[in-house]
Amino acid sequence: MDYKSSLIKIIKYLAIDLNEVVVDIPLEEIKFNSIEWVKPNRINLHVFIDDLDVEYNFDDLDKLTQKEIYLFFIKNYL
């Protein structure tokens, strides 16, 4: 399954006119604080630590983590 294109659709739906959804995404090893769609076809996840914004590229995550993020949005927001 192509989790990335499905997540882009979910982000567009939840963000309405914006490109980012600020929501805690708790996973086993890390908790992301927001998910962002960067045109045309990129997803960044952010972890905020005090004044620091640590950014992760969705494509760099393993398939299991990508699936876990996708299922988080399906279960909680759709």
mmJSON file of the N, C-alpha and C atoms, coordinates in Angstrom:
{"data_MODEL":{"atom_site":{
"group_PDB":["ATOM","ATOM","ATOM","ATOM","ATOM","ATOM","ATOM","ATOM","ATOM","ATOM","ATOM","ATOM","ATOM","ATOM","ATOM","ATOM","ATOM","ATOM","ATOM","ATOM","ATOM","ATOM","ATOM","ATOM","ATOM","ATOM","ATOM","ATOM","ATOM","ATOM","ATOM","ATOM","ATOM","ATOM","ATOM","ATOM","ATOM","ATOM","ATOM","ATOM","ATOM","ATOM","ATOM","ATOM","ATOM","ATOM","ATOM","ATOM","ATOM","ATOM","ATOM","ATOM","ATOM","ATOM","ATOM","ATOM","ATOM","ATOM","ATOM","ATOM","ATOM","ATOM","ATOM","ATOM","ATOM","ATOM","ATOM","ATOM","ATOM","ATOM","ATOM","ATOM","ATOM","ATOM","ATOM","ATOM","ATOM","ATOM","ATOM","ATOM","ATOM","ATOM","ATOM","ATOM","ATOM","ATOM","ATOM","ATOM","ATOM","ATOM","ATOM","ATOM","ATOM","ATOM","ATOM","ATOM","ATOM","ATOM","ATOM","ATOM","ATOM","ATOM","ATOM","ATOM","ATOM","ATOM","ATOM","ATOM","ATOM","ATOM","ATOM","ATOM","ATOM","ATOM","ATOM","ATOM","ATOM","ATOM","ATOM","ATOM","ATOM","ATOM","ATOM","ATOM","ATOM","ATOM","ATOM","ATOM","ATOM","ATOM","ATOM","ATOM","ATOM","ATOM","ATOM","ATOM","ATOM","ATOM","ATOM","ATOM","ATOM","ATOM","ATOM","ATOM","ATOM","ATOM","ATOM","ATOM","ATOM","ATOM","ATOM","ATOM","ATOM","ATOM","ATOM","ATOM","ATOM","ATOM","ATOM","ATOM","ATOM","ATOM","ATOM","ATOM","ATOM","ATOM","ATOM","ATOM","ATOM","ATOM","ATOM","ATOM","ATOM","ATOM","ATOM","ATOM","ATOM","ATOM","ATOM","ATOM","ATOM","ATOM","ATOM","ATOM","ATOM","ATOM","ATOM","ATOM","ATOM","ATOM","ATOM","ATOM","ATOM","ATOM","ATOM","ATOM","ATOM","ATOM","ATOM","ATOM","ATOM","ATOM","ATOM","ATOM","ATOM","ATOM","ATOM","ATOM","ATOM","ATOM","ATOM","ATOM","ATOM","ATOM","ATOM","ATOM","ATOM","ATOM","ATOM","ATOM","ATOM","ATOM","ATOM","ATOM","ATOM","ATOM","ATOM","ATOM","ATOM","ATOM","ATOM","ATOM","ATOM","ATOM"],
"id":[1,2,3,4,5,6,7,8,9,10,11,12,13,14,15,16,17,18,19,20,21,22,23,24,25,26,27,28,29,30,31,32,33,34,35,36,37,38,39,40,41,42,43,44,45,46,47,48,49,50,51,52,53,54,55,56,57,58,59,60,61,62,63,64,65,66,67,68,69,70,71,72,73,74,75,76,77,78,79,80,81,82,83,84,85,86,87,88,89,90,91,92,93,94,95,96,97,98,99,100,101,102,103,104,105,106,107,108,109,110,111,112,113,114,115,116,117,118,119,120,121,122,123,124,125,126,127,128,129,130,131,132,133,134,135,136,137,138,139,140,141,142,143,144,145,146,147,148,149,150,151,152,153,154,155,156,157,158,159,160,161,162,163,164,165,166,167,168,169,170,171,172,173,174,175,176,177,178,179,180,181,182,183,184,185,186,187,188,189,190,191,192,193,194,195,196,197,198,199,200,201,202,203,204,205,206,207,208,209,210,211,212,213,214,215,216,217,218,219,220,221,222,223,224,225,226,227,228,229,230,231,232,233,234],
"type_symbol":["N","C","C","N","C","C","N","C","C","N","C","C","N","C","C","N","C","C","N","C","C","N","C","C","N","C","C","N","C","C","N","C","C","N","C","C","N","C","C","N","C","C","N","C","C","N","C","C","N","C","C","N","C","C","N","C","C","N","C","C","N","C","C","N","C","C","N","C","C","N","C","C","N","C","C","N","C","C","N","C","C","N","C","C","N","C","C","N","C","C","N","C","C","N","C","C","N","C","C","N","C","C","N","C","C","N","C","C","N","C","C","N","C","C","N","C","C","N","C","C","N","C","C","N","C","C","N","C","C","N","C","C","N","C","C","N","C","C","N","C","C","N","C","C","N","C","C","N","C","C","N","C","C","N","C","C","N","C","C","N","C","C","N","C","C","N","C","C","N","C","C","N","C","C","N","C","C","N","C","C","N","C","C","N","C","C","N","C","C","N","C","C","N","C","C","N","C","C","N","C","C","N","C","C","N","C","C","N","C","C","N","C","C","N","C","C","N","C","C","N","C","C","N","C","C","N","C","C","N","C","C","N","C","C"],
"label_atom_id":["N","CA","C","N","CA","C","N","CA","C","N","CA","C","N","CA","C","N","CA","C","N","CA","C","N","CA","C","N","CA","C","N","CA","C","N","CA","C","N","CA","C","N","CA","C","N","CA","C","N","CA","C","N","CA","C","N","CA","C","N","CA","C","N","CA","C","N","CA","C","N","CA","C","N","CA","C","N","CA","C","N","CA","C","N","CA","C","N","CA","C","N","CA","C","N","CA","C","N","CA","C","N","CA","C","N","CA","C","N","CA","C","N","CA","C","N","CA","C","N","CA","C","N","CA","C","N","CA","C","N","CA","C","N","CA","C","N","CA","C","N","CA","C","N","CA","C","N","CA","C","N","CA","C","N","CA","C","N","CA","C","N","CA","C","N","CA","C","N","CA","C","N","CA","C","N","CA","C","N","CA","C","N","CA","C","N","CA","C","N","CA","C","N","CA","C","N","CA","C","N","CA","C","N","CA","C","N","CA","C","N","CA","C","N","CA","C","N","CA","C","N","CA","C","N","CA","C","N","CA","C","N","CA","C","N","CA","C","N","CA","C","N","CA","C","N","CA","C","N","CA","C","N","CA","C","N","CA","C","N","CA","C","N","CA","C","N","CA","C","N","CA","C"],
"label_alt_id":[null,null,null,null,null,null,null,null,null,null,null,null,null,null,null,null,null,null,null,null,null,null,null,null,null,null,null,null,null,null,null,null,null,null,null,null,null,null,null,null,null,null,null,null,null,null,null,null,null,null,null,null,null,null,null,null,null,null,null,null,null,null,null,null,null,null,null,null,null,null,null,null,null,null,null,null,null,null,null,null,null,null,null,null,null,null,null,null,null,null,null,null,null,null,null,null,null,null,null,null,null,null,null,null,null,null,null,null,null,null,null,null,null,null,null,null,null,null,null,null,null,null,null,null,null,null,null,null,null,null,null,null,null,null,null,null,null,null,null,null,null,null,null,null,null,null,null,null,null,null,null,null,null,null,null,null,null,null,null,null,null,null,null,null,null,null,null,null,null,null,null,null,null,null,null,null,null,null,null,null,null,null,null,null,null,null,null,null,null,null,null,null,null,null,null,null,null,null,null,null,null,null,null,null,null,null,null,null,null,null,null,null,null,null,null,null,null,null,null,null,null,null,null,null,null,null,null,null,null,null,null,null,null,null],
"label_comp_id":["MET","MET","MET","ASP","ASP","ASP","TYR","TYR","TYR","LYS","LYS","LYS","SER","SER","SER","SER","SER","SER","LEU","LEU","LEU","ILE","ILE","ILE","LYS","LYS","LYS","ILE","ILE","ILE","ILE","ILE","ILE","LYS","LYS","LYS","TYR","TYR","TYR","LEU","LEU","LEU","ALA","ALA","ALA","ILE","ILE","ILE","ASP","ASP","ASP","LEU","LEU","LEU","ASN","ASN","ASN","GLU","GLU","GLU","VAL","VAL","VAL","VAL","VAL","VAL","VAL","VAL","VAL","ASP","ASP","ASP","ILE","ILE","ILE","PRO","PRO","PRO","LEU","LEU","LEU","GLU","GLU","GLU","GLU","GLU","GLU","ILE","ILE","ILE","LYS","LYS","LYS","PHE","PHE","PHE","ASN","ASN","ASN","SER","SER","SER","ILE","ILE","ILE","GLU","GLU","GLU","TRP","TRP","TRP","VAL","VAL","VAL","LYS","LYS","LYS","PRO","PRO","PRO","ASN","ASN","ASN","ARG","ARG","ARG","ILE","ILE","ILE","ASN","ASN","ASN","LEU","LEU","LEU","HIS","HIS","HIS","VAL","VAL","VAL","PHE","PHE","PHE","ILE","ILE","ILE","ASP","ASP","ASP","ASP","ASP","ASP","LEU","LEU","LEU","ASP","ASP","ASP","VAL","VAL","VAL","GLU","GLU","GLU","TYR","TYR","TYR","ASN","ASN","ASN","PHE","PHE","PHE","ASP","ASP","ASP","ASP","ASP","ASP","LEU","LEU","LEU","ASP","ASP","ASP","LYS","LYS","LYS","LEU","LEU","LEU","THR","THR","THR","GLN","GLN","GLN","LYS","LYS","LYS","GLU","GLU","GLU","ILE","ILE","ILE","TYR","TYR","TYR","LEU","LEU","LEU","PHE","PHE","PHE","PHE","PHE","PHE","ILE","ILE","ILE","LYS","LYS","LYS","ASN","ASN","ASN","TYR","TYR","TYR","LEU","LEU","LEU"],
"label_asym_id":["A","A","A","A","A","A","A","A","A","A","A","A","A","A","A","A","A","A","A","A","A","A","A","A","A","A","A","A","A","A","A","A","A","A","A","A","A","A","A","A","A","A","A","A","A","A","A","A","A","A","A","A","A","A","A","A","A","A","A","A","A","A","A","A","A","A","A","A","A","A","A","A","A","A","A","A","A","A","A","A","A","A","A","A","A","A","A","A","A","A","A","A","A","A","A","A","A","A","A","A","A","A","A","A","A","A","A","A","A","A","A","A","A","A","A","A","A","A","A","A","A","A","A","A","A","A","A","A","A","A","A","A","A","A","A","A","A","A","A","A","A","A","A","A","A","A","A","A","A","A","A","A","A","A","A","A","A","A","A","A","A","A","A","A","A","A","A","A","A","A","A","A","A","A","A","A","A","A","A","A","A","A","A","A","A","A","A","A","A","A","A","A","A","A","A","A","A","A","A","A","A","A","A","A","A","A","A","A","A","A","A","A","A","A","A","A","A","A","A","A","A","A","A","A","A","A","A","A","A","A","A","A","A","A"],
"label_entity_id":["1","1","1","1","1","1","1","1","1","1","1","1","1","1","1","1","1","1","1","1","1","1","1","1","1","1","1","1","1","1","1","1","1","1","1","1","1","1","1","1","1","1","1","1","1","1","1","1","1","1","1","1","1","1","1","1","1","1","1","1","1","1","1","1","1","1","1","1","1","1","1","1","1","1","1","1","1","1","1","1","1","1","1","1","1","1","1","1","1","1","1","1","1","1","1","1","1","1","1","1","1","1","1","1","1","1","1","1","1","1","1","1","1","1","1","1","1","1","1","1","1","1","1","1","1","1","1","1","1","1","1","1","1","1","1","1","1","1","1","1","1","1","1","1","1","1","1","1","1","1","1","1","1","1","1","1","1","1","1","1","1","1","1","1","1","1","1","1","1","1","1","1","1","1","1","1","1","1","1","1","1","1","1","1","1","1","1","1","1","1","1","1","1","1","1","1","1","1","1","1","1","1","1","1","1","1","1","1","1","1","1","1","1","1","1","1","1","1","1","1","1","1","1","1","1","1","1","1","1","1","1","1","1","1"],
"label_seq_id":[1,1,1,2,2,2,3,3,3,4,4,4,5,5,5,6,6,6,7,7,7,8,8,8,9,9,9,10,10,10,11,11,11,12,12,12,13,13,13,14,14,14,15,15,15,16,16,16,17,17,17,18,18,18,19,19,19,20,20,20,21,21,21,22,22,22,23,23,23,24,24,24,25,25,25,26,26,26,27,27,27,28,28,28,29,29,29,30,30,30,31,31,31,32,32,32,33,33,33,34,34,34,35,35,35,36,36,36,37,37,37,38,38,38,39,39,39,40,40,40,41,41,41,42,42,42,43,43,43,44,44,44,45,45,45,46,46,46,47,47,47,48,48,48,49,49,49,50,50,50,51,51,51,52,52,52,53,53,53,54,54,54,55,55,55,56,56,56,57,57,57,58,58,58,59,59,59,60,60,60,61,61,61,62,62,62,63,63,63,64,64,64,65,65,65,66,66,66,67,67,67,68,68,68,69,69,69,70,70,70,71,71,71,72,72,72,73,73,73,74,74,74,75,75,75,76,76,76,77,77,77,78,78,78],
"pdbx_PDB_ins_code":[null,null,null,null,null,null,null,null,null,null,null,null,null,null,null,null,null,null,null,null,null,null,null,null,null,null,null,null,null,null,null,null,null,null,null,null,null,null,null,null,null,null,null,null,null,null,null,null,null,null,null,null,null,null,null,null,null,null,null,null,null,null,null,null,null,null,null,null,null,null,null,null,null,null,null,null,null,null,null,null,null,null,null,null,null,null,null,null,null,null,null,null,null,null,null,null,null,null,null,null,null,null,null,null,null,null,null,null,null,null,null,null,null,null,null,null,null,null,null,null,null,null,null,null,null,null,null,null,null,null,null,null,null,null,null,null,null,null,null,null,null,null,null,null,null,null,null,null,null,null,null,null,null,null,null,null,null,null,null,null,null,null,null,null,null,null,null,null,null,null,null,null,null,null,null,null,null,null,null,null,null,null,null,null,null,null,null,null,null,null,null,null,null,null,null,null,null,null,null,null,null,null,null,null,null,null,null,null,null,null,null,null,null,null,null,null,null,null,null,null,null,null,null,null,null,null,null,null,null,null,null,null,null,null],
"Cartn_x":[0.844,0.0,0.884,0.42,1.132,0.617,1.265,0.822,1.008,2.023,2.338,1.223,0.783,-0.269,-1.579,-1.852,-3.059,-2.967,-1.8,-1.618,-1.708,-1.213,-1.319,-2.787,-3.623,-5.062,-5.665,-5.236,-5.752,-5.306,-4.045,-3.546,-4.322,-4.524,-5.293,-6.701,-7.306,-8.665,-8.692,-7.771,-7.773,-7.256,-6.328,-5.723,-6.55,-7.536,-8.418,-7.583,-7.305,-6.561,-5.074,-4.633,-3.232,-2.539,-1.287,-0.568,0.002,-0.423,0.12,-0.983,-0.883,-1.796,-0.948,-1.244,-0.521,-1.288,-0.707,-1.331,-0.235,-0.351,0.61,0.346,1.393,1.316,2.225,1.655,2.49,2.786,4.052,4.485,5.304,5.723,6.489,7.783,8.517,9.852,9.949,8.944,9.007,7.591,7.459,6.165,6.36,5.739,5.765,4.694,4.962,4.026,3.246,3.653,2.882,3.293,2.412,2.666,2.37,3.243,3.163,3.309,2.465,2.578,3.324,4.407,5.195,5.009,4.444,4.172,5.45,5.43,4.265,4.017,5.074,4.864,5.778,5.81,6.691,5.905,6.225,5.631,6.755,6.643,7.579,6.839,7.519,6.997,7.9,7.298,8.052,7.967,9.095,9.16,9.638,8.853,9.213,9.834,11.054,11.761,12.144,11.436,11.614,11.464,12.518,12.454,13.006,13.295,13.894,12.834,12.884,11.983,12.814,12.649,13.382,12.463,12.961,12.145,12.586,11.606,11.858,11.12,11.787,11.159,10.441,9.181,8.374,9.03,9.659,10.287,11.471,12.059,13.204,12.791,11.517,11.022,10.804,10.937,10.711,9.205,8.906,7.521,6.586,7.06,6.231,5.834,6.76,6.47,5.52,5.713,4.794,3.374,3.265,1.96,1.344,2.139,1.647,1.107,1.787,1.321,0.021,-0.044,-1.266,-2.439,-2.233,-3.312,-3.736,-2.8,-3.143,-4.191,-3.988,-4.928,-6.254,-6.214,-7.446,-8.287,-7.665,-8.396,-8.914,-8.176,-8.513,-9.221,-9.093,-9.602,-10.522,-10.667,-11.564,-12.596],
"Cartn_y":[-1.185,0.0,1.242,2.259,3.532,4.441,4.366,5.138,6.633,7.0,8.412,9.156,8.642,9.34,9.35,8.294,8.264,9.289,9.411,10.399,11.825,12.072,13.412,13.798,12.883,13.157,13.448,12.701,12.913,14.271,14.623,15.928,17.052,16.957,17.983,18.115,17.003,17.004,17.647,17.251,17.745,19.177,19.563,20.891,21.969,21.578,22.47,23.34,24.597,25.477,25.559,24.79,24.809,23.553,23.39,22.197,21.399,21.729,21.058,20.797,19.647,19.289,19.133,19.965,19.887,18.939,17.771,16.727,15.798,15.373,14.408,13.035,12.457,11.136,10.219,9.538,8.706,7.346,7.081,5.791,5.098,3.891,3.121,3.833,4.336,4.859,6.377,7.071,8.527,9.093,10.344,11.02,12.233,12.184,13.327,14.314,15.613,16.647,17.286,17.045,17.534,16.783,16.876,16.265,17.318,17.421,18.506,17.954,18.44,18.113,19.242,18.908,19.878,19.558,20.511,20.289,19.988,19.141,18.436,17.091,16.446,15.052,14.663,15.488,15.202,15.359,14.522,14.611,14.739,15.757,15.935,15.738,15.135,15.004,15.811,16.464,17.354,16.893,17.049,16.859,18.188,18.76,20.029,19.768,20.233,20.114,21.533,22.059,23.46,24.351,25.076,25.96,25.307,24.035,23.311,22.518,22.59,21.833,20.794,19.538,18.451,17.866,17.814,17.416,16.052,15.213,13.884,13.764,13.202,12.952,11.604,11.587,10.37,9.238,9.561,8.542,7.857,8.519,7.945,6.977,6.951,6.052,4.656,3.637,2.277,2.058,1.047,0.784,0.537,-0.099,-0.364,0.941,1.858,3.161,3.958,3.914,4.594,4.053,2.75,2.125,2.541,2.586,2.974,4.407,5.309,6.701,6.745,6.036,5.982,5.453,4.359,3.772,4.689,5.449,6.419,7.408,7.931,8.899,8.245,7.05,6.338,6.065,5.589,5.235,6.436,7.54,8.671,9.834,9.938,11.143,10.882,9.637,9.379,8.342],
"Cartn_z":[0.0,0.0,0.0,-0.705,-0.762,0.354,1.518,2.679,2.462,1.73,1.525,0.794,-0.336,-1.087,-0.305,0.435,1.264,2.389,2.994,4.061,3.538,2.352,1.763,1.641,1.206,1.112,2.486,3.486,4.845,5.381,5.156,5.608,4.936,3.638,2.916,3.495,3.826,4.376,5.77,6.629,8.009,8.132,7.279,7.381,6.69,5.931,5.165,4.228,4.561,3.656,3.983,4.943,5.339,4.826,5.194,4.754,5.93,7.154,8.33,9.355,9.989,11.076,12.335,13.325,14.592,15.496,15.698,16.502,17.013,18.256,18.777,18.182,17.617,17.003,17.822,18.812,19.692,19.065,18.873,18.36,19.434,19.16,20.146,20.562,19.59,19.882,19.894,19.383,19.284,19.261,19.658,19.549,18.653,17.478,16.576,17.025,16.775,17.211,16.067,14.851,13.71,12.454,11.455,10.154,9.1,8.118,7.141,5.723,4.842,3.422,2.741,2.049,1.298,-0.178,-0.916,-2.344,-3.089,-4.074,-4.573,-3.891,-3.35,-2.926,-1.768,-0.743,0.393,1.695,2.672,4.002,5.014,5.864,6.969,8.283,9.221,10.576,11.489,12.481,13.354,14.801,15.484,16.932,17.504,18.4,19.018,20.391,20.568,21.845,22.255,23.241,23.654,22.423,22.039,20.869,19.606,19.692,18.575,17.816,16.497,15.625,14.875,15.233,14.569,13.502,12.281,11.141,10.611,10.308,9.742,8.418,7.432,6.142,6.219,5.822,5.853,5.072,3.944,3.098,3.783,4.767,5.473,6.581,6.901,7.94,7.356,8.189,7.697,7.434,6.675,6.251,7.432,8.458,9.629,10.329,10.452,11.064,10.182,8.864,7.95,8.113,8.217,8.399,9.732,10.772,12.093,12.093,11.402,11.292,10.514,9.405,8.596,9.417,10.124,10.929,12.073,12.628,13.666,13.144,11.949,11.384,10.993,10.461,10.109,11.347,12.397,13.614,14.392,14.36,15.218,14.525,13.213,12.547,11.358,10.942,9.801,10.163],
"occupancy":[1.0,1.0,1.0,1.0,1.0,1.0,1.0,1.0,1.0,1.0,1.0,1.0,1.0,1.0,1.0,1.0,1.0,1.0,1.0,1.0,1.0,1.0,1.0,1.0,1.0,1.0,1.0,1.0,1.0,1.0,1.0,1.0,1.0,1.0,1.0,1.0,1.0,1.0,1.0,1.0,1.0,1.0,1.0,1.0,1.0,1.0,1.0,1.0,1.0,1.0,1.0,1.0,1.0,1.0,1.0,1.0,1.0,1.0,1.0,1.0,1.0,1.0,1.0,1.0,1.0,1.0,1.0,1.0,1.0,1.0,1.0,1.0,1.0,1.0,1.0,1.0,1.0,1.0,1.0,1.0,1.0,1.0,1.0,1.0,1.0,1.0,1.0,1.0,1.0,1.0,1.0,1.0,1.0,1.0,1.0,1.0,1.0,1.0,1.0,1.0,1.0,1.0,1.0,1.0,1.0,1.0,1.0,1.0,1.0,1.0,1.0,1.0,1.0,1.0,1.0,1.0,1.0,1.0,1.0,1.0,1.0,1.0,1.0,1.0,1.0,1.0,1.0,1.0,1.0,1.0,1.0,1.0,1.0,1.0,1.0,1.0,1.0,1.0,1.0,1.0,1.0,1.0,1.0,1.0,1.0,1.0,1.0,1.0,1.0,1.0,1.0,1.0,1.0,1.0,1.0,1.0,1.0,1.0,1.0,1.0,1.0,1.0,1.0,1.0,1.0,1.0,1.0,1.0,1.0,1.0,1.0,1.0,1.0,1.0,1.0,1.0,1.0,1.0,1.0,1.0,1.0,1.0,1.0,1.0,1.0,1.0,1.0,1.0,1.0,1.0,1.0,1.0,1.0,1.0,1.0,1.0,1.0,1.0,1.0,1.0,1.0,1.0,1.0,1.0,1.0,1.0,1.0,1.0,1.0,1.0,1.0,1.0,1.0,1.0,1.0,1.0,1.0,1.0,1.0,1.0,1.0,1.0,1.0,1.0,1.0,1.0,1.0,1.0,1.0,1.0,1.0,1.0,1.0,1.0],
"B_iso_or_equiv":[0.0,0.0,0.0,0.0,0.0,0.0,0.0,0.0,0.0,0.0,0.0,0.0,0.0,0.0,0.0,0.0,0.0,0.0,0.0,0.0,0.0,0.0,0.0,0.0,0.0,0.0,0.0,0.0,0.0,0.0,0.0,0.0,0.0,0.0,0.0,0.0,0.0,0.0,0.0,0.0,0.0,0.0,0.0,0.0,0.0,0.0,0.0,0.0,0.0,0.0,0.0,0.0,0.0,0.0,0.0,0.0,0.0,0.0,0.0,0.0,0.0,0.0,0.0,0.0,0.0,0.0,0.0,0.0,0.0,0.0,0.0,0.0,0.0,0.0,0.0,0.0,0.0,0.0,0.0,0.0,0.0,0.0,0.0,0.0,0.0,0.0,0.0,0.0,0.0,0.0,0.0,0.0,0.0,0.0,0.0,0.0,0.0,0.0,0.0,0.0,0.0,0.0,0.0,0.0,0.0,0.0,0.0,0.0,0.0,0.0,0.0,0.0,0.0,0.0,0.0,0.0,0.0,0.0,0.0,0.0,0.0,0.0,0.0,0.0,0.0,0.0,0.0,0.0,0.0,0.0,0.0,0.0,0.0,0.0,0.0,0.0,0.0,0.0,0.0,0.0,0.0,0.0,0.0,0.0,0.0,0.0,0.0,0.0,0.0,0.0,0.0,0.0,0.0,0.0,0.0,0.0,0.0,0.0,0.0,0.0,0.0,0.0,0.0,0.0,0.0,0.0,0.0,0.0,0.0,0.0,0.0,0.0,0.0,0.0,0.0,0.0,0.0,0.0,0.0,0.0,0.0,0.0,0.0,0.0,0.0,0.0,0.0,0.0,0.0,0.0,0.0,0.0,0.0,0.0,0.0,0.0,0.0,0.0,0.0,0.0,0.0,0.0,0.0,0.0,0.0,0.0,0.0,0.0,0.0,0.0,0.0,0.0,0.0,0.0,0.0,0.0,0.0,0.0,0.0,0.0,0.0,0.0,0.0,0.0,0.0,0.0,0.0,0.0,0.0,0.0,0.0,0.0,0.0,0.0],
"pdbx_formal_charge":[null,null,null,null,null,null,null,null,null,null,null,null,null,null,null,null,null,null,null,null,null,null,null,null,null,null,null,null,null,null,null,null,null,null,null,null,null,null,null,null,null,null,null,null,null,null,null,null,null,null,null,null,null,null,null,null,null,null,null,null,null,null,null,null,null,null,null,null,null,null,null,null,null,null,null,null,null,null,null,null,null,null,null,null,null,null,null,null,null,null,null,null,null,null,null,null,null,null,null,null,null,null,null,null,null,null,null,null,null,null,null,null,null,null,null,null,null,null,null,null,null,null,null,null,null,null,null,null,null,null,null,null,null,null,null,null,null,null,null,null,null,null,null,null,null,null,null,null,null,null,null,null,null,null,null,null,null,null,null,null,null,null,null,null,null,null,null,null,null,null,null,null,null,null,null,null,null,null,null,null,null,null,null,null,null,null,null,null,null,null,null,null,null,null,null,null,null,null,null,null,null,null,null,null,null,null,null,null,null,null,null,null,null,null,null,null,null,null,null,null,null,null,null,null,null,null,null,null,null,null,null,null,null,null],
"auth_seq_id":[1,1,1,2,2,2,3,3,3,4,4,4,5,5,5,6,6,6,7,7,7,8,8,8,9,9,9,10,10,10,11,11,11,12,12,12,13,13,13,14,14,14,15,15,15,16,16,16,17,17,17,18,18,18,19,19,19,20,20,20,21,21,21,22,22,22,23,23,23,24,24,24,25,25,25,26,26,26,27,27,27,28,28,28,29,29,29,30,30,30,31,31,31,32,32,32,33,33,33,34,34,34,35,35,35,36,36,36,37,37,37,38,38,38,39,39,39,40,40,40,41,41,41,42,42,42,43,43,43,44,44,44,45,45,45,46,46,46,47,47,47,48,48,48,49,49,49,50,50,50,51,51,51,52,52,52,53,53,53,54,54,54,55,55,55,56,56,56,57,57,57,58,58,58,59,59,59,60,60,60,61,61,61,62,62,62,63,63,63,64,64,64,65,65,65,66,66,66,67,67,67,68,68,68,69,69,69,70,70,70,71,71,71,72,72,72,73,73,73,74,74,74,75,75,75,76,76,76,77,77,77,78,78,78],
"auth_comp_id":["MET","MET","MET","ASP","ASP","ASP","TYR","TYR","TYR","LYS","LYS","LYS","SER","SER","SER","SER","SER","SER","LEU","LEU","LEU","ILE","ILE","ILE","LYS","LYS","LYS","ILE","ILE","ILE","ILE","ILE","ILE","LYS","LYS","LYS","TYR","TYR","TYR","LEU","LEU","LEU","ALA","ALA","ALA","ILE","ILE","ILE","ASP","ASP","ASP","LEU","LEU","LEU","ASN","ASN","ASN","GLU","GLU","GLU","VAL","VAL","VAL","VAL","VAL","VAL","VAL","VAL","VAL","ASP","ASP","ASP","ILE","ILE","ILE","PRO","PRO","PRO","LEU","LEU","LEU","GLU","GLU","GLU","GLU","GLU","GLU","ILE","ILE","ILE","LYS","LYS","LYS","PHE","PHE","PHE","ASN","ASN","ASN","SER","SER","SER","ILE","ILE","ILE","GLU","GLU","GLU","TRP","TRP","TRP","VAL","VAL","VAL","LYS","LYS","LYS","PRO","PRO","PRO","ASN","ASN","ASN","ARG","ARG","ARG","ILE","ILE","ILE","ASN","ASN","ASN","LEU","LEU","LEU","HIS","HIS","HIS","VAL","VAL","VAL","PHE","PHE","PHE","ILE","ILE","ILE","ASP","ASP","ASP","ASP","ASP","ASP","LEU","LEU","LEU","ASP","ASP","ASP","VAL","VAL","VAL","GLU","GLU","GLU","TYR","TYR","TYR","ASN","ASN","ASN","PHE","PHE","PHE","ASP","ASP","ASP","ASP","ASP","ASP","LEU","LEU","LEU","ASP","ASP","ASP","LYS","LYS","LYS","LEU","LEU","LEU","THR","THR","THR","GLN","GLN","GLN","LYS","LYS","LYS","GLU","GLU","GLU","ILE","ILE","ILE","TYR","TYR","TYR","LEU","LEU","LEU","PHE","PHE","PHE","PHE","PHE","PHE","ILE","ILE","ILE","LYS","LYS","LYS","ASN","ASN","ASN","TYR","TYR","TYR","LEU","LEU","LEU"],
"auth_asym_id":["A","A","A","A","A","A","A","A","A","A","A","A","A","A","A","A","A","A","A","A","A","A","A","A","A","A","A","A","A","A","A","A","A","A","A","A","A","A","A","A","A","A","A","A","A","A","A","A","A","A","A","A","A","A","A","A","A","A","A","A","A","A","A","A","A","A","A","A","A","A","A","A","A","A","A","A","A","A","A","A","A","A","A","A","A","A","A","A","A","A","A","A","A","A","A","A","A","A","A","A","A","A","A","A","A","A","A","A","A","A","A","A","A","A","A","A","A","A","A","A","A","A","A","A","A","A","A","A","A","A","A","A","A","A","A","A","A","A","A","A","A","A","A","A","A","A","A","A","A","A","A","A","A","A","A","A","A","A","A","A","A","A","A","A","A","A","A","A","A","A","A","A","A","A","A","A","A","A","A","A","A","A","A","A","A","A","A","A","A","A","A","A","A","A","A","A","A","A","A","A","A","A","A","A","A","A","A","A","A","A","A","A","A","A","A","A","A","A","A","A","A","A","A","A","A","A","A","A","A","A","A","A","A","A"],
"auth_atom_id":["N","CA","C","N","CA","C","N","CA","C","N","CA","C","N","CA","C","N","CA","C","N","CA","C","N","CA","C","N","CA","C","N","CA","C","N","CA","C","N","CA","C","N","CA","C","N","CA","C","N","CA","C","N","CA","C","N","CA","C","N","CA","C","N","CA","C","N","CA","C","N","CA","C","N","CA","C","N","CA","C","N","CA","C","N","CA","C","N","CA","C","N","CA","C","N","CA","C","N","CA","C","N","CA","C","N","CA","C","N","CA","C","N","CA","C","N","CA","C","N","CA","C","N","CA","C","N","CA","C","N","CA","C","N","CA","C","N","CA","C","N","CA","C","N","CA","C","N","CA","C","N","CA","C","N","CA","C","N","CA","C","N","CA","C","N","CA","C","N","CA","C","N","CA","C","N","CA","C","N","CA","C","N","CA","C","N","CA","C","N","CA","C","N","CA","C","N","CA","C","N","CA","C","N","CA","C","N","CA","C","N","CA","C","N","CA","C","N","CA","C","N","CA","C","N","CA","C","N","CA","C","N","CA","C","N","CA","C","N","CA","C","N","CA","C","N","CA","C","N","CA","C","N","CA","C","N","CA","C","N","CA","C","N","CA","C","N","CA","C","N","CA","C"],
"pdbx_PDB_model_num":[1,1,1,1,1,1,1,1,1,1,1,1,1,1,1,1,1,1,1,1,1,1,1,1,1,1,1,1,1,1,1,1,1,1,1,1,1,1,1,1,1,1,1,1,1,1,1,1,1,1,1,1,1,1,1,1,1,1,1,1,1,1,1,1,1,1,1,1,1,1,1,1,1,1,1,1,1,1,1,1,1,1,1,1,1,1,1,1,1,1,1,1,1,1,1,1,1,1,1,1,1,1,1,1,1,1,1,1,1,1,1,1,1,1,1,1,1,1,1,1,1,1,1,1,1,1,1,1,1,1,1,1,1,1,1,1,1,1,1,1,1,1,1,1,1,1,1,1,1,1,1,1,1,1,1,1,1,1,1,1,1,1,1,1,1,1,1,1,1,1,1,1,1,1,1,1,1,1,1,1,1,1,1,1,1,1,1,1,1,1,1,1,1,1,1,1,1,1,1,1,1,1,1,1,1,1,1,1,1,1,1,1,1,1,1,1,1,1,1,1,1,1,1,1,1,1,1,1,1,1,1,1,1,1]
}}}
